Amino acid sequence: MTNTPPIIQLMQLNNNYGNQYYLPYSIGVLAAYVKKNQKLKEAFKFNPFLYKRAAVEEIVEAIGFVDVFGVSAYTWNWELSVRVAQRIREVNPDALIIFGGPHVPDSSPEFFDQYGFIDIAVHGEGEMIFDEILTKYLSKECFREVPGISFNDRKNGEVITNKKPSRMKDYAELPSPYLEGEFDALVADNPEVEWMAPWETNRGCPFQCTFCDWGSSIASKVNEFPGDRIAQEIEWFSKNKIGYILGCDANFGIRKRDIDIATALVASKKNTGYPKDFAVCFTKNSTEAIFGVGKILHAGEMLKAVSISMQSLDEGALKSIKRDNIKLEVFKQLQSKYNEAGITTFTELILGLPGESRDSFAKGICTLLDNGQHSQIYIYNCSIMPNAEMGGKVYQDMFRIKTVAIPIFTAHSKKDDSDAIVEYDRIIVETDTMDKGDWRAMHHFAWIIQCFHMLGLFQGAAIFLRNYAKVSYHDIYSGLLQYAYANPESHIGQEIAILNGVLDGVLDGREYGQYLPEDSDVSWPAEEASFLRLSKRKDEVYAELHQFTLELLAQKETPVNADIVKALLNYQKIVIANPHDVGDAEMVFEYDIPDFISAHRNGLTKELVERNVSYLIKRPYNFAGNLELFSRNIVWYGRKRGRLTYQHHAVTEDEELVA
């Protein structure tokens, strides 16, 4: 009679987006690495990976009896993962339970007080550590000497934390889970799933941003994966019809060869149709090299947008987070090049950074607008990550940081009550330069900019007012907020009331996202939820915006011809996408307002020309009032692709107008 081999169960739970799931890359790498050790491969039985969220008991039943239970944990799966592990301990008191991943704190004396059912916490790169843990397990040796772990010696009531080993220097030693077949059965057995693939082409980050557990925890040299491996992985993605690739590099474009990787991805899509899309974090200090990479991916229709990162524009805030930005002049030049090439960009900002004030936050946003960022600005709450410098008590005390834990917000994900486990995100709501009132005011300004400028409801009008009437962006959008406050019965005022209700809930630890059952079954950020509601009341909303514009110009004592203002708001209304629009449209101007706006949007200086001109507004979508299709294709999928505003052009004499 032969001995039954010990059973290993690896689990990496992810959110789903309809029938879209991420392949569990982190545990796939672990499995591929330890199986390179033939002794371990033959000694253990590896169960199929667990990746779907479900009720605790359902997951535990699927696992059954296991000897080794390994979990890759992050903020989006922590609460469910620990509850499953707790039940695994009850099912098998002798099971070895191992937790790794970014959410496992490198330094926390209280960790095993709270999670005493966990045996080992892995710190840093886990592949070599996991190999050594399994080797010790087979030989029945104690884990006390394994580097890079905290060991909860339950027999002796001790906790031992060992220094991390040096990072892997040669990633040729790290087998690819894709090429080693770790996901082949998963893909074959689930043909209905649209798989999304996380992908590393290098590992490491030289930056030390204090809010990030990517750089501040390792602050290390970037090391590349072998080029032949990358080429073969692209072939695997193509063969297995993987539509979406999530690049896991911290700074794609930082290596010279990244332009070759972009070229290979585009060639694969052209030849086979896969992969379809590639999303990645571009290197922090964007350069001309990033423009070249972005141009290739854009030409291959693989890229929604290129990031030109900032996080903040305030020198005090940047110093507090150990961050350097590119110079604004370089930013402006790059933005003009992207605009000229027709490539959408986006800039990310973080709301609530230490050192940031409500005034500096608003000033920074308006500086981006003045320097040509009219494509997208994404504004996120400042989250506390366990292994980021910002997650430490010393740092938080220094900046008098106060936080609140809220249900984690994942935009465009379905509300799923099947597991009844809520995952939490701890966000900053107060610092030494921002009280809770300031935090709320910053959210108001973020909302007005994202909804009305970045989603396009008032962008053209704002660009016109900034460059023709010389009204600052700050005065325009703070003025629109004041209009909303003064007119609570208006549609814009009602949206502020909804936003305040959401923010009240956040401060009480409730959810940030909004659900609009009439439009879809997914969650929406505040600006997108407002856009969708306001789209249903287009005529009334633009009547309010017209009134606001007249009041703003009167207040600023900036006379603008009333006919120009009327034409401006009519233009703005007709070019914004709407679920009820059908067919192309024509608009006749006495002043070439569209050309003026387009030029200044692209960083050019131009006078408003008085001439009769007709514009053809191309409206390729016919949603026939289908709100779900509109919300998904225009707002969700289309935000980064520039679909929120219709393309339009001046009609030539020999071009037939479409009424």
Summary of the structure (lengths in Angstrom):
residues: 659
radius of gyration: 26.8
end to end distance: 84.1
largest distance: 95.3
contacts: 2173
relative contact order: 0.07
helix: 40%
strand: 18%
